[in-house]
Amino acid sequence: MTLGACGTGGPGSADVTLKVVVADDGADGDHATTAYWKSLVAAFEKRHPDIAVDLDPVERSRLTEVVADRVAAGDAPDIAQTGAFASYARSERLYSADHLLSIATQADFVPALARAGEISHVQYGLPFHASTPRLFYHTKLFKKAGLDGPPTSWAKLAADAAALREAGVRTPYALQLGPEAAEDEALSWLLGNGGGYVGLGGSWILDSPQNVTALRAVRDRLVAPGLTGPKGATMDRSEAYREFVDGKVGMLLAHPALMARADRAHVPYRTAPFPRRQDGTATPTGRTDWLVAFQQRGHPREAGAFLDFLYSRPNVTRYAEQQGTLPVTVPAAEAMRGDGRRRALWPFVDQLPDAQFPQLDTVGGPKVTAALQQRLARAVSEGGDPKALLSAIQHTADSEMSQVS
C-alpha cells in the first residue's frame, strides 16, 4: 500500500512534476521517514516553484517490488529509493551521478559509499542513508559475569559468552542468522577472518577457505556449546534488539538504531569494534539504501536540482539525527563528529569510511542473498556443513554469471 502523493505545488502550478518513490520506514505506524520527506519536499518546492514533487511513500517490504513493477510497466519514476540498482544501470535506464549532481555534491559523498554505488567505475547509486554495526555489550551483565571489557578476538568472545552463561544470561551472544539480516551478521564474521562475499576483481568468493573457516568457527565455538541461547543461530535482528533491551542478551552486533531504544529503557551498555578472529579489529561492515534517477521521463535537470537540495549538509544531518542513521556526506559527518551531543555516535561515524559494503547487488545477487538469508542458520547449527552450503551458493552465483558473460 502507498500513502499517496503529497507534492505541495501540484502539476498545475509548476513547469515539471517529478515522480519520487521512497520507503516509508516509520516505526509503530508513525511514518517517521514520510514526515521527513514531506517537509523536505515543501522546502524544495518553495525554493523551486517551477518544479513540483509527486511524492509516493511505499512500505519498505514492498519497495523493491513496486519500483520493479513500475519500470516493467513503462512508468518508471524520476527518482526512486531502492536496495538494488545494478540491473537498471546495466540496462541503461539510469542517469549517472555526474549527469545529475553538481561537482560539489558529488565530491561530498563519503568515498566508501560513492565507490559502493559504482558499476564499472561509474556511479549510479546515490547513498541515501548509511549505517555500520558495532559490538554492543550489556555492562551490568558483564559485571555480573566478572568481565571488565569487550572481547578482542573470537576466542575471547567465546570465553566471555561462556562466563555470561555461567552467570545466568539467557543469550550470551545473539547470533542473528535468521532471515531478516543473516547476510549482514555473517559478513562481519567473514571479514573478521579475511574473507567476504566478493573479491577484488568483482567475482564471487563465497566458498573461499577463509569464509568456510569463519563459519565453522561460529558453529563450533558458539552455537554447538549453546552460547547463542535457546534460538541457536536462528534469531532475527528485531528479536535480538528487543531481547537486548529486555536484559536477556549479553552482547550482539548492532547498528546505531539500537541506541535510542536502549537509552529509552535505561539499559547500561557500551559499544566496541567487532573483533578479528586472531586479535584486533575486523574490517567493519556497512549498509545503505540508494537513490537512483531513471531516464524515462527525461528530467535530469530537475532531478539533479532536487538531489542537490537533498544532499545539502543541513538536510543530510537532519535526516541522520531523526532516523538514527549516519551521514552519507563528509560535511555532515564532520558536523556530527564535532557535535558533543552526538558523542555516542562518534565511533560509528569514525568507522564508516573503512566499512565494506556487502556488494550483493551484482549478477546473481538476489539469489545469493535469498540463499544466505534462508540457509545460513542451518549451516552453522548442529550437523550443519558450512563448506557444502557455501559451495552450493557459489555454484548458483557462477551459473548466473555465466549467463551474462
HELIX and SHEET records of a PDB file:
HELIX    1   1 PRO A   11  SER A   13  5                                   3    
HELIX    2   2 ALA A   32  ARG A   47  1                                  16    
HELIX    3   3 ARG A   60  ALA A   72  1                                  13    
HELIX    4   4 ALA A   86  ARG A   90  1                                   5    
HELIX    5   5 ALA A   97  LEU A  100  1                                   4    
HELIX    6   6 ILE A  103  ASP A  108  1                                   6    
HELIX    7   7 PRO A  111  ALA A  116  1                                   6    
HELIX    8   8 THR A  139  LYS A  144  1                                   6    
HELIX    9   9 TRP A  154  GLU A  166  1                                  13    
HELIX   10  10 ALA A  182  LEU A  191  1                                  10    
HELIX   11  11 PRO A  209  ALA A  217  1                                   9    
HELIX   12  12 VAL A  218  VAL A  223  3                                   6    
HELIX   13  13 ARG A  237  VAL A  245  1                                   9    
HELIX   14  14 ALA A  257  ARG A  264  1                                   8    
HELIX   15  15 PRO A  300  LEU A  310  1                                  11    
HELIX   16  16 ARG A  313  GLN A  323  1                                  11    
HELIX   17  17 VAL A  330  ARG A  337  1                                   8    
HELIX   18  18 GLY A  340  LEU A  345  5                                   6    
HELIX   19  19 TRP A  346  GLN A  351  1                                   6    
HELIX   20  20 LEU A  352  ASP A  354  5                                   3    
HELIX   21  21 GLY A  365  ALA A  379  1                                  15    
HELIX   22  22 PRO A  386  VAL A  404  1                                  19    
SHEET    1   A 5 ILE A  51  GLU A  59  0                                        
SHEET    2   A 5 VAL A  16  ASP A  24  1                                        
SHEET    3   A 5 ILE A  79  THR A  82  1                                        
SHEET    4   A 5 ARG A 287  ALA A 293 -1                                        
SHEET    5   A 5 LEU A 126  SER A 131 -1                                        
SHEET    1   B 2 GLU A 118  ILE A 119  0                                        
SHEET    2   B 2 VAL A 122  GLN A 123 -1                                        
SHEET    1   C 4 THR A 171  ALA A 174  0                                        
SHEET    2   C 4 VAL A 249  ALA A 254  1                                        
SHEET    3   C 4 ARG A 134  HIS A 138 -1                                        
SHEET    4   C 4 TYR A 269  ALA A 272 -1                                        
END                                                                             
